[in-house]
Amino acid sequence: MTTQVYDARKCQLGEGPLWHPERQQLFWFDILGRKLLTRDASDSKDWDFDEEVSAAGWIDEATLLIASATGLWRFDLRDGSRSIISPLERDNAVTRSNDGRADPWGGFWIGTMGYNAEKGAGAIYRLYQGQLRKLFGEITISNTICFAPNRSTAYFSDTATGKVMRVALDRSGWPDAAPEVFLDLTAGGLNPDGAVVDKSGTLWIAQWGAGRVAAYAPSGQFTQAIDVPAAHTTCPAFGGKDLGDLLITSARQGIPDAQLTEQAKDGRTFIVEKIAQGVPEPRVIL
């Protein structure tokens, strides 16, 4: 089980990896670099934006939903054009989008946070059937948004608390109870970042500052950790032909300049092949 470099481009804040199941292609973001990046078997490409972009879902073969600092957008991969789906804290200059993921009902959950991680400035929202509704407020750093494969549960975190929460969902995918603590990582000084759930219900979570992605069973029991040659791992995603590979973004943000040598792998995107069985990312239904 070896962690290899999947893409050598160095992101200041790599985030939001999405494996597009129809295109068989990975998309991800450099939030601070204001870029969407991609690569497939034959080519790599990136698009520049005029504001921070952080997370995506797929609408169809040629179209993504993209979360930016001010809105949720329909983005055309053919010509790079975009059109607004819904504003997102557009009148709040303190915040930007952060972690997000499509849910199994075709909705899209998106979290916000302050540019400087201002305490309680962010929130988590759900876009569903054309409406954007706030689910949870007073979030400092929204992260870990993902869903159990049996549709029973959503996970999320406020990284600043060191805790991963879970919340029961109703038949339409709305929270159906108060959130409860699933993982308390404070004793180990671990910082929950982005996460994804595999076919067995195991949660794979990047832990900022620890240089790893850790796996936890549905019971919350730790099962294994994958070492990554970058201190700030940010988010994993399953991809590859059979969804058996784990792709991992990372960041250079917060790394001392003296450590950011030409050989340093911080900010690159990594792959661990044949590690578990993922599930396809759901289509966003607008």
C-alpha positions as CSV (number, residue, x, y, z in Angstrom):
1,M,0.0,0.0,0.0
2,T,2.0,2.9,-1.3
3,T,1.0,6.6,-1.5
4,Q,2.1,8.0,-4.9
5,V,1.9,11.5,-6.5
6,Y,-1.2,11.6,-8.8
7,D,-0.7,15.1,-10.0
8,A,2.4,17.2,-9.4
9,R,0.9,20.6,-9.6
10,K,1.2,22.3,-6.2
11,C,-1.9,23.9,-4.7
12,Q,-1.8,26.5,-2.1
13,L,-4.9,25.0,-0.6
14,G,-5.9,21.9,-2.6
15,E,-9.5,20.8,-1.7
16,G,-12.8,19.3,-2.9
17,P,-11.7,16.3,-5.0
18,L,-14.6,14.9,-7.2
19,W,-14.4,11.8,-9.3
20,H,-16.9,12.3,-12.1
21,P,-18.4,8.9,-12.7
22,E,-19.5,9.5,-16.3
23,R,-16.2,11.2,-17.4
24,Q,-13.9,8.9,-15.3
25,Q,-12.0,12.0,-14.4
26,L,-10.9,13.8,-11.3
27,F,-11.7,17.4,-10.6
28,W,-10.3,19.4,-7.6
29,F,-9.7,23.0,-6.4
30,D,-6.9,25.3,-5.3
31,I,-9.1,27.5,-3.1
32,L,-6.6,30.2,-2.5
33,G,-5.3,30.0,-6.1
34,R,-8.9,30.4,-7.3
35,K,-8.5,27.5,-9.7
36,L,-10.4,24.4,-10.7
37,L,-8.0,21.6,-11.8
38,T,-8.5,18.3,-13.6
39,R,-6.7,15.5,-15.3
40,D,-7.5,12.3,-17.0
41,A,-5.5,9.6,-18.7
42,S,-4.3,11.8,-21.4
43,D,-4.3,15.4,-20.3
44,S,-4.4,18.0,-17.4
45,K,-6.1,21.3,-17.4
46,D,-7.2,24.2,-15.1
47,W,-9.6,27.1,-15.1
48,D,-9.1,30.4,-13.4
49,F,-11.9,32.2,-11.4
50,D,-12.3,35.7,-10.0
51,E,-13.0,34.5,-6.5
52,E,-12.4,31.5,-4.3
53,V,-13.9,28.2,-5.4
54,S,-13.9,25.1,-3.2
55,A,-16.3,22.2,-3.9
56,A,-18.2,20.6,-6.7
57,G,-20.9,18.1,-7.7
58,W,-21.7,16.8,-11.2
59,I,-24.9,17.6,-13.0
60,D,-24.3,15.8,-16.2
61,E,-21.4,14.7,-18.4
62,A,-20.5,18.3,-19.4
63,T,-21.7,20.3,-16.4
64,L,-20.6,20.8,-12.8
65,L,-22.1,22.5,-9.8
66,I,-19.4,24.7,-8.3
67,A,-19.4,26.4,-5.0
68,S,-17.6,29.7,-4.8
69,A,-17.2,32.5,-2.2
70,T,-20.5,34.1,-3.2
71,G,-22.7,31.4,-4.9
72,L,-23.5,28.0,-6.3
73,W,-22.9,27.9,-10.1
74,R,-23.6,25.8,-13.1
75,F,-20.3,25.4,-14.8
76,D,-19.9,24.3,-18.4
77,L,-16.7,22.2,-18.9
78,R,-16.9,22.7,-22.7
79,D,-16.5,26.5,-22.8
80,G,-15.9,27.5,-19.2
81,S,-19.1,29.5,-18.9
82,R,-21.1,29.7,-15.7
83,S,-24.5,30.8,-14.5
84,I,-25.8,31.3,-11.0
85,I,-27.9,28.6,-9.3
86,S,-28.2,30.3,-5.9
87,P,-26.3,33.0,-4.0
88,L,-24.3,31.8,-1.0
89,E,-23.7,34.4,1.7
90,R,-23.2,36.9,-1.2
91,D,-23.6,39.9,1.0
92,N,-21.2,38.6,3.7
93,A,-17.7,39.8,3.0
94,V,-16.3,37.8,5.9
95,T,-17.0,34.3,4.6
96,R,-16.3,32.0,1.7
97,S,-17.4,28.5,0.7
98,N,-15.4,25.5,2.0
99,D,-16.2,21.8,2.1
100,G,-19.2,20.4,0.2
101,R,-20.6,17.2,-1.4
102,A,-23.7,16.0,-3.2
103,D,-26.1,13.9,-1.2
104,P,-27.8,10.6,-2.3
105,W,-31.1,12.4,-3.0
106,G,-29.5,14.8,-5.6
107,G,-29.1,17.6,-3.1
108,F,-25.9,19.4,-2.4
109,W,-24.5,20.3,1.1
110,I,-22.1,23.2,1.3
111,G,-20.3,24.7,4.2
112,T,-18.9,28.2,4.7
113,M,-16.2,29.7,6.9
114,G,-14.5,33.0,7.6
115,Y,-11.5,33.9,5.4
116,N,-9.5,34.1,8.7
117,A,-11.5,31.3,10.4
118,E,-13.4,33.8,12.4
119,K,-15.1,32.0,15.3
120,G,-18.7,30.9,14.4
121,A,-18.8,32.9,11.2
122,G,-19.7,30.0,9.0
123,A,-22.7,27.6,8.4
124,I,-23.7,24.5,6.6
125,Y,-26.5,24.6,3.9
126,R,-28.4,22.2,1.7
127,L,-29.5,23.0,-1.8
128,Y,-32.4,20.8,-2.7
129,Q,-35.2,21.1,-5.3
130,G,-34.1,24.6,-6.1
131,Q,-34.0,26.0,-2.6
132,L,-30.9,26.7,-0.4
133,R,-31.7,26.2,3.3
134,K,-29.4,26.6,6.3
135,L,-29.0,23.5,8.3
136,F,-26.4,24.4,11.0
137,G,-25.0,27.7,12.1
138,E,-22.1,29.1,14.1
139,I,-19.5,26.9,12.4
140,T,-15.9,28.1,12.4
141,I,-14.4,25.8,9.8
142,S,-16.9,23.6,7.9
143,N,-15.6,20.2,6.9
144,T,-16.1,16.4,6.7
145,I,-19.4,16.6,4.8
146,C,-20.3,13.1,3.6
147,F,-23.0,10.5,3.8
148,A,-23.6,6.9,4.8
149,P,-24.3,4.6,1.8
150,N,-27.6,3.4,3.3
151,R,-28.8,7.1,3.4
152,S,-29.3,6.9,7.2
153,T,-26.7,9.5,8.2
154,A,-24.8,12.6,7.3
155,Y,-21.4,13.5,8.8
156,F,-19.9,16.9,9.2
157,S,-17.4,18.7,11.4
158,D,-16.3,22.1,12.7
159,T,-12.6,21.5,12.5
160,A,-12.0,24.0,15.3
161,T,-13.8,21.7,17.7
162,G,-11.8,18.6,16.8
163,K,-15.1,16.6,16.6
164,V,-16.9,14.9,13.8
165,M,-20.7,15.0,14.1
166,R,-23.3,12.7,12.7
167,V,-27.0,13.4,12.2
168,A,-29.9,11.1,11.3
169,L,-31.6,11.9,8.0
170,D,-35.3,11.5,7.0
171,R,-36.5,10.0,3.7
172,S,-35.9,13.2,1.8
173,G,-32.4,13.7,3.2
174,W,-33.1,16.4,5.8
175,P,-31.7,16.2,9.3
176,D,-34.2,14.3,11.5
177,A,-32.6,14.7,14.9
178,A,-30.0,16.8,16.8
179,P,-26.4,16.1,15.7
180,E,-24.4,13.9,18.0
181,V,-20.6,13.3,18.4
182,F,-19.3,10.5,16.2
183,L,-15.6,11.0,16.7
184,D,-13.9,13.1,19.3
185,L,-10.3,13.6,18.1
186,T,-9.3,16.2,20.6
187,A,-7.3,13.8,22.8
188,G,-5.0,13.0,20.0
189,G,-4.8,16.6,18.8
190,L,-6.1,15.7,15.4
191,N,-7.9,18.1,13.1
192,P,-10.8,16.7,11.0
193,D,-10.8,18.0,7.4
194,G,-12.5,16.6,4.3
195,A,-13.9,13.0,4.3
196,V,-15.6,10.4,2.2
197,V,-17.5,7.2,3.0
198,D,-16.8,3.9,1.2
199,K,-19.3,1.1,0.3
200,S,-18.9,-0.6,3.7
201,G,-19.8,2.7,5.6
202,T,-16.2,3.3,6.7
203,L,-15.3,7.0,7.0
204,W,-12.0,8.1,5.4
205,I,-11.0,11.4,6.8
206,A,-8.1,13.7,6.1
207,Q,-6.5,15.1,9.2
208,W,-4.9,18.5,8.8
209,G,-1.4,18.7,10.1
210,A,-1.0,15.0,10.6
211,G,0.1,14.0,7.1
212,R,-2.5,11.2,6.9
213,V,-5.9,10.0,6.0
214,A,-7.5,7.8,8.7
215,A,-10.3,5.3,8.4
216,Y,-13.0,4.7,11.0
217,A,-15.7,2.0,11.0
218,P,-19.4,2.9,11.3
219,S,-19.0,2.2,15.0
220,G,-16.4,4.9,15.2
221,Q,-13.6,2.4,15.8
222,F,-10.2,3.4,14.2
223,T,-9.2,0.9,11.6
224,Q,-6.1,2.2,9.8
225,A,-4.2,5.3,8.7
226,I,-2.6,6.1,5.3
227,D,0.6,8.2,5.5
228,V,0.8,11.0,3.0
229,P,4.1,12.9,2.3
230,A,2.4,16.3,2.9
231,A,1.6,17.6,6.3
232,H,-1.7,19.2,5.5
233,T,-4.0,16.5,3.9
234,T,-7.3,18.1,3.1
235,C,-9.8,15.7,1.5
236,P,-10.0,12.2,0.0
237,A,-12.2,10.9,-2.8
238,F,-12.6,7.4,-4.3
239,G,-11.9,7.1,-8.0
240,G,-10.4,5.0,-10.8
241,K,-12.2,2.5,-13.0
242,D,-13.6,0.4,-10.2
243,L,-13.7,3.2,-7.5
244,G,-11.0,1.3,-5.6
245,D,-8.3,4.1,-5.5
246,L,-8.2,6.8,-2.9
247,L,-7.2,10.2,-4.2
248,I,-6.1,12.8,-1.7
249,T,-5.6,16.6,-2.0
250,S,-3.2,18.6,0.2
251,A,-2.1,22.2,1.0
252,R,1.0,24.3,1.2
253,Q,-0.9,26.9,3.3
254,G,0.6,27.1,6.8
255,I,3.9,25.3,5.9
256,P,7.0,27.4,6.8
257,D,8.7,28.8,3.7
258,A,12.0,27.0,4.6
259,Q,10.2,23.6,4.2
260,L,8.7,24.4,0.8
261,T,11.6,23.3,-1.3
262,E,11.4,22.1,-4.9
263,Q,11.3,18.5,-3.6
264,A,8.6,19.1,-1.1
265,K,5.3,17.4,-2.0
266,D,3.0,19.6,0.0
267,G,0.1,20.9,-2.1
268,R,0.3,18.0,-4.6
269,T,-2.5,15.5,-5.2
270,F,-1.9,11.8,-4.2
271,I,-3.3,8.4,-4.9
272,V,-3.3,5.1,-3.0
273,E,-4.4,2.3,-5.4
274,K,-6.8,-0.6,-4.6
275,I,-7.4,0.3,-1.0
276,A,-11.2,0.0,-0.5
277,Q,-14.4,0.0,-2.5
278,G,-15.9,3.5,-3.0
279,V,-19.4,4.4,-4.2
280,P,-20.2,6.7,-7.2
281,E,-20.7,10.3,-6.3
282,P,-24.5,11.1,-6.8
283,R,-25.7,13.4,-9.5
284,V,-26.9,16.8,-8.4
285,I,-30.5,17.2,-9.5
286,L,-31.5,20.8,-10.2
